[in-house]
Amino acid sequence: MLYPIDLTVDLHSIFLFSDRAREYVPRLQTDDNSQGMAWKLIRVSSPDREAGDARTQGPTDSGVLLALGMREVLTCRGLTKLELIVQTLDGETVCEMSAHDQGFGALKMTNGYLVIEDTSLRGWRIGSYCFNHLVTWARRHYGDRDLFPIKLEVGDAKSRLNRVRRNKFYEQFGIEFDYADMDGICKATGESRPMKIGALIERSPDCFSNIQELDVRESLAVAALLFPQAQRRVSELLRCVSEAMRETRPSRRFLRVFRYFNWLNYALCIGFGAIAMNALSRLS
């Protein structure tokens, strides 16, 4: 069953990174406000499918529909932060990223955890597509800032495939590293070299040809498709609540009757106590 998410269609968010859009005015919000995500729908297909790889033939050939949400927030230190999240239409998180002003002239481009949660979607360029949004935002607003050092840990390099993907992921955006070998693993760790945010490489949309951003009409169509499902789910929840209330009515009546028995017990205890006190007073 699909669980609906907030699919508010925001023209400003859809054209957020378009050169033809009007000048971007940041909309800042406090960290304690979970609202304000500007959502757009993307359809992602396997890159191997584009190359005609017969191994990918199957249910995933038509691609996966995901929701991309972004918002700018104002941190408790008064600094700007861009939050990005990708979810499936049933609310499962695919990845989360953020870029935020560290102060002192530096901008941090990672939240320390750039991982695609769904292993079946790894290698589909979703991470690069999302990080490219962060680069676009950072270059537009903080081009004169320094890149806060990015450190690569050996735990991400134990698998050769993961190591190659990780290093290539950052290098494609122009980030150079001073690598070091560890535990017999080549380029296992590293730290990014000093550079300006404006020197980051913004990737062309052609690099993500397997990811299609849906326009307003398609977004509305999907929202209209999910709305009846949301209504059905609300109806099911109301029915379950009504059934639970009906089932608990007999027990509530029994408890009310039992409460009256408690008052009788209290009266008997008081009576026996009075008799006992009277008897003790006579004996004394």
C-alpha positions as CSV (number, residue, x, y, z in Angstrom):
1,M,0.0,0.0,0.0
2,L,1.3,3.4,-0.9
3,Y,1.3,6.0,1.8
4,P,0.8,9.5,0.5
5,I,3.4,12.2,1.1
6,D,3.2,16.0,0.8
7,L,3.3,16.6,-3.0
8,T,2.7,20.4,-2.9
9,V,3.5,21.6,-6.4
10,D,5.6,24.8,-6.0
11,L,6.5,26.5,-9.3
12,H,9.3,28.3,-7.5
13,S,10.8,25.0,-6.4
14,I,10.5,23.4,-9.8
15,F,12.4,26.2,-11.5
16,L,14.7,26.7,-8.5
17,F,17.9,25.9,-10.5
18,S,16.8,27.2,-13.9
19,D,18.8,30.0,-15.5
20,R,15.5,31.3,-16.9
21,A,14.0,31.6,-13.4
22,R,13.6,34.9,-11.6
23,E,16.2,35.9,-9.1
24,Y,16.2,33.5,-6.2
25,V,15.2,34.9,-2.9
26,P,16.0,32.5,0.0
27,R,13.1,31.6,2.2
28,L,14.6,30.9,5.6
29,Q,12.9,28.9,8.3
30,T,13.8,27.8,11.8
31,D,15.2,24.3,12.5
32,D,12.2,23.4,14.6
33,N,9.8,23.8,11.7
34,S,9.5,20.5,9.8
35,Q,7.4,22.1,7.1
36,G,8.5,24.0,4.1
37,M,9.9,21.3,1.9
38,A,9.5,22.2,-1.8
39,W,8.8,18.9,-3.6
40,K,9.2,17.8,-7.1
41,L,8.9,14.3,-8.7
42,I,11.7,12.5,-10.6
43,R,11.6,9.3,-12.6
44,V,14.8,7.3,-12.3
45,S,15.8,4.4,-14.5
46,S,18.8,2.1,-14.4
47,P,21.9,3.6,-16.3
48,D,22.6,0.0,-17.6
49,R,19.1,0.0,-19.2
50,E,20.1,3.0,-21.3
51,A,23.1,1.0,-22.7
52,G,20.8,-1.9,-23.6
53,D,22.1,-4.2,-20.9
54,A,19.9,-7.3,-21.1
55,R,20.6,-8.1,-17.5
56,T,18.4,-5.2,-16.3
57,Q,15.3,-6.4,-18.1
58,G,12.6,-6.9,-15.6
59,P,10.2,-5.0,-13.3
60,T,12.6,-2.0,-12.9
61,D,12.7,-1.3,-16.7
62,S,10.1,1.3,-16.4
63,G,12.0,3.2,-13.7
64,V,11.2,4.3,-10.2
65,L,9.2,7.3,-9.2
66,L,10.8,9.3,-6.4
67,A,10.1,12.6,-4.6
68,L,12.8,15.1,-4.2
69,G,12.4,17.7,-1.4
70,M,14.5,20.8,-0.6
71,R,14.3,23.6,1.8
72,E,16.5,26.4,3.2
73,V,16.6,26.8,6.9
74,L,18.2,29.2,9.3
75,T,20.3,27.4,12.0
76,C,20.4,28.4,15.7
77,R,23.7,30.2,14.9
78,G,22.0,32.3,12.3
79,L,23.7,30.5,9.4
80,T,22.0,29.3,6.2
81,K,21.6,25.6,5.4
82,L,20.1,23.7,2.4
83,E,18.5,20.4,3.3
84,L,17.7,17.8,0.6
85,I,15.9,14.5,0.9
86,V,14.8,11.9,-1.6
87,Q,12.0,9.5,-0.7
88,T,9.9,6.8,-2.4
89,L,6.2,7.5,-2.7
90,D,5.6,5.3,0.3
91,G,7.7,7.5,2.5
92,E,10.9,5.5,2.6
93,T,14.1,7.6,2.7
94,V,16.5,7.0,-0.2
95,C,19.1,9.6,0.7
96,E,19.6,12.8,2.7
97,M,22.1,15.5,2.1
98,S,22.8,19.0,3.2
99,A,25.2,22.0,2.7
100,H,25.5,24.6,5.3
101,D,27.5,27.7,6.2
102,Q,30.1,26.8,8.8
103,G,30.9,30.5,9.5
104,F,34.5,31.8,9.3
105,G,34.3,31.9,5.5
106,A,33.8,28.1,5.0
107,L,30.9,26.1,3.6
108,K,30.4,22.4,4.5
109,M,29.1,20.4,1.5
110,T,28.3,17.1,3.3
111,N,26.4,15.9,6.4
112,G,28.9,13.2,6.9
113,Y,26.6,10.5,5.5
114,L,26.2,10.4,1.7
115,V,24.7,7.0,1.3
116,I,21.9,5.6,-0.8
117,E,19.9,3.6,1.7
118,D,18.2,1.4,-0.9
119,T,21.0,-0.9,-2.2
120,S,19.1,-1.7,-5.3
121,L,19.3,2.0,-6.3
122,R,23.0,2.4,-5.8
123,G,24.8,3.2,-9.0
124,W,21.8,4.9,-10.5
125,R,23.4,8.4,-10.2
126,I,20.9,9.5,-7.6
127,G,23.6,10.6,-5.2
128,S,25.5,12.6,-7.9
129,Y,22.2,14.2,-9.1
130,C,21.4,15.4,-5.5
131,F,24.9,16.6,-4.8
132,N,24.9,18.5,-8.0
133,H,21.9,20.4,-6.6
134,L,24.0,21.3,-3.6
135,V,26.8,22.4,-5.8
136,T,24.5,24.6,-7.8
137,W,23.1,26.3,-4.7
138,A,26.5,26.7,-3.1
139,R,28.1,28.2,-6.3
140,R,25.2,30.6,-6.7
141,H,25.2,32.0,-3.1
142,Y,28.6,31.2,-1.6
143,G,31.1,31.1,-4.5
144,D,33.7,33.1,-2.6
145,R,33.7,30.8,0.4
146,D,36.3,28.1,1.1
147,L,35.3,24.4,0.9
148,F,35.2,22.9,4.4
149,P,37.6,19.9,4.3
150,I,36.0,16.6,3.4
151,K,37.6,13.6,5.0
152,L,37.3,10.1,3.6
153,E,37.4,7.2,6.0
154,V,38.8,3.7,5.5
155,G,35.5,2.1,6.5
156,D,34.0,3.2,3.1
157,A,36.9,1.7,1.2
158,K,36.9,-1.9,2.2
159,S,35.0,-2.9,-0.9
160,R,36.8,-2.0,-4.1
161,L,33.5,-1.0,-5.8
162,N,32.6,1.3,-2.9
163,R,36.0,2.9,-2.9
164,V,36.0,3.6,-6.6
165,R,32.5,5.0,-6.5
166,R,33.2,7.1,-3.5
167,N,36.4,8.7,-4.9
168,K,34.9,9.2,-8.3
169,F,31.8,10.7,-6.8
170,Y,33.7,13.7,-5.4
171,E,36.3,14.0,-8.2
172,Q,33.6,14.5,-10.8
173,F,32.8,17.8,-9.1
174,G,36.4,19.0,-9.2
175,I,37.2,18.1,-5.6
176,E,40.8,16.9,-5.4
177,F,42.1,14.8,-2.5
178,D,45.4,13.9,-0.8
179,Y,44.9,10.2,-0.6
180,A,46.7,7.7,1.7
181,D,46.9,3.9,1.7
182,M,45.8,2.0,4.8
183,D,45.6,-1.7,5.7
184,G,46.9,-2.5,2.2
185,I,44.1,-0.6,0.5
186,C,45.0,1.9,-2.1
187,K,43.5,5.4,-1.7
188,A,41.7,4.2,1.4
189,T,41.6,7.6,3.2
190,G,42.0,11.1,2.1
191,E,41.3,14.8,2.8
192,S,40.2,17.3,0.3
193,R,42.7,20.0,-0.9
194,P,41.9,23.7,-0.2
195,M,39.6,25.2,-2.8
196,K,36.9,27.8,-3.3
197,I,33.3,26.9,-3.7
198,G,33.2,28.8,-7.0
199,A,35.8,26.3,-8.3
200,L,33.4,23.3,-7.9
201,I,32.2,21.8,-11.2
202,E,28.5,21.9,-11.8
203,R,27.5,18.9,-13.9
204,S,25.3,19.2,-17.0
205,P,21.8,17.7,-17.0
206,D,23.0,15.4,-19.8
207,C,25.2,13.6,-17.2
208,F,21.9,12.4,-15.6
209,S,20.0,11.3,-18.6
210,N,18.5,8.4,-16.7
211,I,16.8,10.9,-14.3
212,Q,13.8,12.8,-15.6
213,E,12.2,15.7,-13.7
214,L,8.5,15.6,-14.2
215,D,6.7,18.8,-15.1
216,V,3.8,20.5,-13.3
217,R,1.1,18.6,-15.1
218,E,2.7,15.2,-14.4
219,S,3.2,16.1,-10.8
220,L,-0.4,17.1,-10.5
221,A,-1.4,13.8,-12.2
222,V,0.6,11.8,-9.6
223,A,-0.8,13.8,-6.8
224,A,-4.3,13.2,-8.1
225,L,-3.5,9.5,-8.3
226,L,-2.3,9.4,-4.7
227,F,-5.2,11.5,-3.3
228,P,-7.8,8.6,-3.5
229,Q,-5.3,6.3,-1.9
230,A,-4.9,8.8,1.0
231,Q,-8.7,9.0,1.3
232,R,-9.0,5.2,1.4
233,R,-6.3,5.0,4.1
234,V,-8.1,7.7,6.2
235,S,-11.4,5.8,5.8
236,E,-9.7,2.6,6.9
237,L,-8.2,4.2,10.0
238,L,-11.5,5.7,11.0
239,R,-13.2,2.3,10.6
240,C,-10.5,0.7,12.8
241,V,-11.0,3.3,15.4
242,S,-14.7,2.9,15.4
243,E,-14.4,-0.9,15.7
244,A,-12.0,-0.5,18.6
245,M,-14.4,1.8,20.4
246,R,-17.3,-0.6,19.9
247,E,-15.2,-3.5,21.2
248,T,-14.2,-1.6,24.3
249,R,-17.8,-0.4,25.2
250,P,-18.7,-3.6,27.1
251,S,-15.5,-3.5,29.1
252,R,-16.2,0.2,30.0
253,R,-19.7,-0.7,31.2
254,F,-18.2,-3.5,33.4
255,L,-15.6,-1.1,34.8
256,R,-18.3,1.4,35.7
257,V,-20.3,-1.4,37.6
258,F,-17.1,-2.6,39.2
259,R,-16.4,1.0,40.3
260,Y,-19.7,0.9,42.3
261,F,-18.6,-2.3,44.0
262,N,-15.5,-0.5,45.1
263,W,-17.6,2.1,46.8
264,L,-19.4,-0.7,48.6
265,N,-16.1,-2.1,49.7
266,Y,-15.0,1.3,51.0
267,A,-18.2,1.6,53.0
268,L,-17.8,-1.9,54.5
269,C,-14.2,-1.2,55.4
270,I,-15.1,2.0,57.2
271,G,-17.9,0.2,59.0
272,F,-15.7,-2.7,60.2
273,G,-13.1,-0.1,61.2
274,A,-15.6,1.8,63.3
275,I,-16.9,-1.4,64.9
276,A,-13.3,-2.5,65.7
277,M,-12.4,0.9,67.2
278,N,-15.6,0.8,69.3
279,A,-14.7,-2.7,70.6
280,L,-11.2,-1.6,71.5
281,S,-12.4,1.5,73.3
282,R,-14.7,-0.7,75.5
283,L,-12.0,-3.1,76.3
284,S,-9.7,-0.3,77.4
